[in-house]
Structures are given as structure tokens and as C-alpha cells.
Amino acid sequence: MLRYCQGYSVEMIVHESRLLQVSIFHALHNHLHSVDLSRLPTDVMTIADEVDSQRKQSMGGHLKHARSLPAA
């Protein structure tokens, strides 16, 4: 709902989510020397799943709010 009020489109939410993933993976890459490589695949999948879940929730709230408003 916040993103809707800020003027975000669904496409912008998807783009923002992608930027978050890129930033997280860039940080992982920059700190690879301190990452437990045996956990890396599982951790990366967990991060990707969580970002996808948050994007889904954000888009759901955005669309629900948009549908609740009177047609322009």
C-alpha cells in the first residue's frame, strides 16, 4: 500500500526487488572471503525465496489497494 501511495507501478516494484537482489549478491561477492562456502548455496536460495516472498506480498498489497479505489 505504501508503494502504491508513493506512485509505484507493479513494474517498479519488480524492478526494486531485482535491485535488492543484485545489491545483496554484490555484497556477498565482495565479502566472499568471509562467507562459509558450504552454506552459500542454501543461503542464496533462502535469500532469493525471501525476496520473492516480500515482492509477492508487496504486489498483493499494491493491487488490493488499487482495486479498492473508485475508478478514475
Buried (B, 14 or more C-beta within 10 A) or exposed (E): EEBBEEEBEBEEBBEEBEEBBEEBEEEBEEEEEEEEEEEEEEEBEEBEEEBEEEBEEBBEBBEEBEEEEEEE
